[in-house]
Structures are given as C-alpha cells and as structure tokens.
C-alpha cells in the first residue's frame, strides 16, 4: 500500500511498533538492514539514516563512506516472526549520497530506472519467480550438515515429504507480509522444495524475491534446519533454479512478446554472469532440466525459454537459466532492457526448437560453460556497458 509518512508514524504508535528495519541489498542481492527506533522516523524521512558505505560490497570506500537510507513507505511490512509486543516492521530503502542522489550501486534504483524506460515506451512488464531450495539438518550448534531433511521426490506427500509443515509456515508468513504464494511442493532432490509467487510489477516482484529468501532462512532456522539456495549444493543432486516468469503488454495493443523474447535470446549469454553469479552455477547448467543451449519452445523444459501451457492472464514466458543466488533487481532490469532492445530493433525470434536438448546435441549457441567464460563475455559486452554502472560491472567481472 502507498502509505504517507504521517500514516506510518500513526501506524507505528497504534500497532506498538518499537523497531523499524530499514532494508537494502548490496550489489550481489544480499539483504542488509539497520534498525531504528520510532522517534527516529522523522529523521529517516527528512534526511535519511546514514550508514558506512565502505563496509557494503560495491557501495563505496573509506574516503567516500557516507550514504543515506531513504525508506520507501510503500514497502512497509510486519516481520511476523518477531514478538507481538514491541513489534518489528520493515521498509526497503533507496540508497543515496549526501546530496540526496541515488548511488550507482543501488540495484533497486537501477530496476526503477528500467521500469521508467519501459513506461516511456508504453510497455508494462510483470514478473513472478519459482525458487527452489534444499532443507538440511543441522548439528547441536546449528551448523548445517549435508544430510537432507527427507528423502522424498517430486511432489511426494507426507510422511515421505517432511518439508510440508515448513513450507506451510513459510507461505503463511509470506501472506502476513502481503506476499501471495501461488503454490508449493516437494522438488526432485532429497530435501528440495519449491514455492512459486503470484505475478507482480517488477519492483514489487524483486522485493518479494529478497523477502522470500529471508523468510525461508528464518523459518528453516526456527525449525532447526538450514535452507540452502545454492545452485548445486550436492554435485549429484538436482540444482536449485530460480525460474523467472514474465509477461509484457503494450499500450499499442499489439503483441510484443516475440521481439521481447528475441531480444532476451540475443543478450542472454552476455548477461548470464548476473543470472548465475557463482562458480557452482555452471555445474548446474546443462543438467537435470537446467538449460545449456540458447533456444526456446512451447512447454519443452529442456529449453532456455519456454512458453508454458496457459490461457488469458496466465500466459507468460519462463526463463529457466537463473539460479536463486542472483540479485533479482539486476536480473529483472537486464531482462527488461534486453526485451526493450528487441522491440526497438524489431528483433526476429528464431524458430522454436522442439527437441529434447538433454538427449540431442543441436547446432545451437550455448550459455557460458564456466564462471570464467561468463565474466569474459560480460567484460566484452557493449550492452552491459550501456545498461550497468561501471562499479557493478567491474565488481562482478573482477578475477
């Protein structure tokens, strides 16, 4: 909801709120926060709350270390796992320099700029994500073991599926925070789970993805478990994907999905570093339903992009290569920029590939096969140099 600053101050009094967490992410999508007391809200709204940028990845250095958090009042949400008395709320923030300008390393603001570009073109994107994670047991000290919480398989039920109560708690917590999960189930790997989100506009969808990881980690810890979003936690088990679903509409009332898909396919290899940022990301690609080739098709789960069987409002495209450790603000921004480039250049969508690419070796372009190769492609990309601040590009591509 779009609360005013005065409404939030009144809300804090009426709901016995004692702590306000001002949240943001570093350039890698790792959530950070600082807690302030209610009496500091006026200062936060008027001037922002200062933090040490030199301690945050990509934000600054010792000589330029002051940045300010300016809360986005539309992102107010309770943290349901905190006490009912002396409650805790959270707001996401824009990170600004002392002059009040958003800093280049604020990836949330970068996504906002892409949203405005799309709006100026008469285009509206919506995103939803399907995020997979493993639940592992922990030792007496709470340290994760490589022992899965269960040995169930795809969409199994209790008692084989021991994760159903954890997923239930996660979904109920998300609902209390204003986030609407669509479905949840056990995935193919032992102890592996998936929860899918309802569509939202890009900024809200990215905020939801960041919130989701925090909620899963918190609920898992409260259950004596460890949640692992890594792309390949165990070498021989299925990897964790973050399938990104999106739709796109135009005020011109003409179908623009094909040039958008063509634009994404044209740039996907260059942007893969930002969708798959870890060394183990490349152990996942090309295995167990994770794509290797740059191709598309309807329904075919061996493709990079598939168009699931659906009608009306549920018609969408699904990008299957990203993994859950990507920064969703960067991922959504780059997908939008590539799609908009496809529209501007009238990019032509190549023919669909209706083969099982895990069984056949087609003569198709491939995604990068290693982190090193992904960094090389990103360094050489004029597309990325145009759409990403240099500080982000250098941080991701450094050896």
C-alpha positions in Angstrom: 0.0 0.0 0.0 1.1 3.6 -0.6 1.2 4.9 3.0 2.0 8.5 3.7 4.8 9.3 6.1 2.2 10.6 8.6 0.2 7.4 8.3 3.3 5.3 9.0 4.1 7.3 12.1 0.5 6.8 13.3 0.6 3.1 12.4 3.8 2.7 14.5 2.0 4.2 17.6 -1.2 2.2 17.2 0.4 -1.1 16.5 3.0 -1.0 19.3 6.0 -0.9 16.9 9.3 -0.5 18.7 11.8 -1.2 15.9 11.8 -0.2 12.2 14.2 -2.1 10.0 15.5 -0.1 7.1 16.4 -2.7 4.5 18.5 -2.7 1.3 20.8 -5.0 -0.6 24.4 -4.9 -1.7 25.2 -5.3 -5.4 25.0 -9.1 -5.1 21.5 -9.1 -3.7 22.4 -9.9 -0.1 19.9 -8.2 2.2 21.2 -5.8 4.8 19.4 -3.6 7.3 19.7 -1.2 10.2 17.1 -0.9 13.0 15.9 2.5 14.2 13.5 3.4 17.0 10.2 5.1 16.3 11.5 8.5 17.4 14.0 8.4 14.5 11.3 8.2 11.8 11.2 11.9 11.2 14.9 12.0 10.6 14.7 9.0 8.3 12.0 10.6 6.2 13.6 14.0 6.1 17.3 13.4 5.9 17.8 9.6 5.6 19.7 7.4 8.0 23.5 7.3 7.5 25.4 4.1 7.1 29.1 3.2 6.4 29.2 2.5 2.6 32.8 1.3 2.8 31.5 -1.8 4.6 29.0 -2.8 1.9 30.0 -4.6 -1.3 30.2 -2.1 -4.1 28.9 0.9 -2.2 32.0 3.0 -1.6 35.4 3.3 0.0 37.0 4.8 3.1 37.3 8.3 1.5 33.6 8.4 0.4 32.0 6.3 3.1 28.7 8.0 4.0 25.5 7.1 2.3 21.9 7.6 3.5 18.9 5.2 3.6 15.6 6.8 2.5 12.7 4.5 3.3 10.1 3.6 0.6 6.8 3.9 2.5 5.0 1.6 0.1 7.1 -1.4 1.3 6.0 -1.3 5.0 5.5 -4.8 6.4 5.5 -6.6 9.7 8.1 -9.2 10.4 5.6 -11.8 11.7 8.2 -14.0 13.5 9.1 -11.1 15.8 7.2 -10.6 19.1 3.6 -9.2 19.1 4.5 -6.7 21.8 7.2 -4.3 20.8 6.6 -5.3 17.1 9.1 -5.0 14.3 8.4 -3.6 10.8 10.5 -3.3 7.7 10.8 -0.9 4.8 13.0 -1.1 1.8 15.1 1.9 1.1 16.7 3.9 -1.7 20.4 4.4 -1.0 21.6 8.0 -1.7 24.7 10.0 -1.5 24.9 13.1 0.9 23.4 15.2 -1.9 20.3 13.1 -2.0 21.0 11.3 -5.3 20.7 7.6 -5.5 24.1 5.9 -5.7 25.1 3.9 -8.8 25.4 0.7 -6.8 21.8 0.8 -5.6 20.5 -2.0 -7.8 16.9 -1.4 -6.6 17.1 2.1 -8.1 18.6 0.6 -11.3 15.5 -1.5 -11.7 13.3 1.5 -11.1 15.0 3.3 -14.0 14.4 0.3 -16.3 10.7 0.4 -15.2 10.5 4.1 -16.2 12.1 3.4 -19.6 9.5 0.7 -20.3 6.7 3.1 -19.2 8.1 5.7 -21.6 7.8 3.2 -24.4 4.3 2.3 -23.4 5.3 -1.1 -22.1 4.5 -2.9 -18.9 6.3 -5.9 -17.5 5.2 -8.3 -14.7 7.4 -10.9 -13.0 6.9 -14.0 -10.9 9.5 -16.4 -9.7 9.7 -20.1 -8.9 12.5 -20.5 -6.3 14.0 -23.8 -5.3 15.9 -24.6 -2.1 17.1 -27.5 0.0 16.4 -28.1 3.6 19.4 -29.7 5.5 19.6 -30.9 9.1 21.9 -29.1 11.5 24.2 -30.2 14.3 23.8 -29.2 18.0 25.4 -25.8 17.3 23.1 -25.1 14.4 25.7 -25.6 11.7 24.4 -27.2 8.5 25.1 -30.8 7.7 24.9 -32.3 4.2 22.1 -34.5 5.4 18.7 -33.7 3.8 15.6 -33.2 5.9 13.9 -36.0 3.9 14.4 -38.4 1.0 11.1 -37.6 -0.8 10.9 -37.0 -4.6 8.9 -34.8 -6.9 5.5 -33.8 -5.4 5.6 -36.6 -2.9 3.4 -36.2 0.2 3.8 -36.9 3.9 5.2 -38.9 5.6 7.8 -39.1 2.8 7.7 -35.3 2.4 8.8 -33.9 5.8 9.0 -30.3 4.5 5.3 -29.7 4.1 4.9 -28.1 7.5 8.0 -25.9 6.9 6.6 -24.8 3.5 3.2 -24.2 5.1 4.8 -21.9 7.7 6.7 -20.1 5.0 3.6 -19.5 2.9 1.5 -18.3 5.9 4.3 -15.9 6.9 4.6 -14.5 3.4 0.8 -13.9 3.3 1.0 -12.0 6.6 3.6 -9.8 4.9 1.4 -9.1 1.9 3.1 -11.6 -0.5 0.9 -14.1 -2.3 2.4 -17.5 -2.9 0.7 -19.5 -5.7 1.8 -23.0 -4.9 4.4 -25.1 -3.1 5.6 -28.6 -3.3 8.5 -31.0 -2.8 11.0 -30.9 -5.7 13.0 -33.8 -7.2 16.1 -33.7 -4.9 16.1 -35.1 -1.4 15.1 -32.3 0.9 14.4 -30.0 -2.0 11.4 -27.7 -2.1 9.8 -25.1 -4.4 7.5 -22.2 -3.7 6.0 -20.1 -6.6 4.9 -16.5 -6.5 2.0 -14.7 -8.0 2.8 -12.1 -10.6 3.7 -8.5 -9.6 5.1 -5.4 -11.1 8.9 -5.6 -11.4 10.0 -3.7 -8.3 7.5 -5.4 -6.0 8.4 -8.8 -7.6 12.1 -8.2 -6.8 11.4 -7.0 -3.3 9.3 -10.2 -2.8 12.2 -12.4 -4.0 14.6 -10.8 -1.5 11.9 -11.1 1.2 11.3 -14.7 0.3 14.9 -15.7 0.9 14.9 -14.0 4.3 11.7 -15.7 5.3 12.8 -19.2 4.2 16.1 -18.8 6.0 14.3 -17.6 9.2 11.6 -20.2 9.2 14.1 -23.0 8.5 16.3 -21.9 11.4 13.3 -21.8 13.7 12.7 -25.4 12.7 16.2 -26.4 13.5 17.1 -26.7 9.8 19.3 -24.9 7.2 17.9 -23.6 3.9 20.4 -23.8 1.0 19.6 -21.7 -2.1 23.0 -22.6 -3.7 22.8 -23.6 -7.4 24.3 -27.0 -6.8 24.5 -27.9 -3.0 25.4 -31.6 -3.8 27.2 -32.5 -7.0 25.0 -35.5 -7.9 21.6 -34.0 -6.9 19.4 -31.6 -8.9 20.4 -28.0 -8.7 18.3 -25.1 -7.4 16.8 -22.9 -10.1 15.0 -19.6 -10.0 12.7 -19.8 -13.0 11.7 -16.3 -13.9 8.2 -16.0 -15.4 7.2 -12.7 -17.1 4.5 -11.2 -19.2 4.7 -8.0 -21.2 1.9 -5.7 -22.6 1.9 -2.6 -24.7 -0.4 0.4 -24.8 -0.4 -0.1 -28.6 -2.4 -3.3 -28.1 -0.1 -5.2 -30.4 1.6 -8.4 -29.4 5.2 -7.6 -28.5 6.2 -10.9 -26.8 8.1 -12.2 -29.9 10.6 -9.3 -30.2 11.0 -9.2 -26.4 11.9 -12.9 -26.4 14.3 -12.4 -29.4 16.0 -9.5 -27.6 16.5 -11.7 -24.5 17.9 -14.6 -26.5 20.2 -12.2 -28.3 21.7 -10.9 -25.0 21.3 -13.9 -22.6 24.9 -15.1 -22.9 26.3 -11.7 -22.1 24.1 -11.3 -19.0 24.4 -14.8 -17.7 27.0 -13.7 -15.2 24.3 -11.7 -13.4 21.8 -14.5 -13.6 24.3 -17.2 -12.5 26.9 -15.4 -10.4 28.7 -18.4 -8.7 31.2 -20.9 -9.8 28.8 -23.7 -8.9 26.1 -22.1 -11.1 27.9 -23.6 -14.1 27.8 -27.1 -12.6 24.0 -26.9 -12.6 23.5 -25.6 -16.2 23.0 -28.4 -18.8 22.0 -31.0 -16.2 18.6 -32.2 -14.8 16.3 -29.7 -16.6 18.7 -26.8 -16.3 19.3 -25.4 -19.8 22.6 -25.2 -21.7 21.5 -24.1 -25.2 20.1 -20.7 -26.1 16.8 -21.7 -27.5 13.0 -21.5 -26.9 10.0 -23.6 -27.3 6.4 -24.1 -26.1 6.2 -26.3 -22.9 9.6 -28.0 -23.6 11.5 -28.0 -20.3 14.9 -28.6 -21.9 14.8 -25.1 -23.4 16.3 -21.8 -22.1 12.9 -20.1 -22.5 9.7 -22.0 -22.6 6.1 -20.8 -23.1 4.1 -22.8 -20.6 0.6 -24.1 -21.5 -1.8 -21.5 -20.1 -4.5 -19.1 -21.2 -5.5 -15.5 -20.6 -3.9 -13.8 -17.6 -1.7 -16.8 -17.0 0.0 -16.6 -20.5 3.7 -16.0 -19.9 7.3 -16.8 -20.8 9.6 -18.6 -18.4 13.4 -18.1 -18.4 14.9 -21.2 -16.9 18.6 -20.5 -16.5 18.8 -18.2 -13.4 19.6 -19.6 -10.0 18.3 -18.3 -6.6 21.6 -16.5 -5.7 21.2 -13.9 -8.4 20.3 -10.3 -7.5 16.7 -10.1 -8.7 16.9 -6.3 -9.1 19.7 -6.8 -11.6 18.1 -9.9 -13.2 14.8 -8.2 -13.9 16.4 -5.0 -15.0 18.6 -6.7 -17.6 15.8 -8.9 -18.9 13.7 -5.8 -19.4 16.5 -3.9 -21.1 17.1 -6.8 -23.5 13.4 -7.1 -24.2 13.1 -3.4 -24.9 16.1 -3.6 -27.2 14.4 -6.4 -29.1 11.3 -4.1 -29.6 13.4 -1.1 -30.7 15.4 -3.2 -33.2 12.5 -5.3 -34.3 14.5 -8.4 -33.4 13.3 -11.6 -35.1 12.6 -14.6 -32.9 14.3 -17.7 -34.3 12.3 -20.9 -34.9 11.2 -22.9 -31.9 13.3 -26.0 -31.1 11.0 -28.9 -30.3 13.7 -31.4 -29.3 14.9 -32.8 -26.0 18.2 -31.0 -25.8 19.3 -33.2 -22.9 19.3 -36.1 -25.4 20.4 -34.5 -28.6 23.3 -32.1 -29.3 21.8 -29.5 -31.6 23.9 -27.0 -33.5 22.8 -24.1 -31.3 24.6 -21.3 -29.4 25.3 -22.2 -25.8 25.3 -20.4 -22.5 28.7 -19.8 -20.9 30.2 -23.1 -19.6 32.1 -21.6 -16.7 32.2 -18.6 -14.4 35.4 -17.5 -16.2 33.7 -17.6 -19.6 30.7 -15.7 -18.2 32.9 -13.0 -16.9 34.8 -12.7 -20.2 31.5 -12.3 -22.1 30.3 -9.7 -19.6 33.5 -7.7 -19.9 33.3 -7.5 -23.7 29.5 -6.7 -23.7 28.6 -3.3 -25.1 25.0 -4.0 -24.0 26.1 -4.3 -20.4 28.3 -1.3 -20.5 25.3 0.7 -21.7 22.9 -0.5 -19.0 25.0 -1.2 -16.0 27.1 1.3 -13.9 30.8 0.6 -14.2 31.1 0.0 -10.4 28.7 -3.0 -10.7 30.3 -4.4 -13.9 33.8 -4.2 -12.5 32.8 -5.8 -9.2 31.2 -8.8 -11.0 33.9 -9.3 -13.6 37.0 -9.0 -11.3 39.1 -12.1 -11.2 
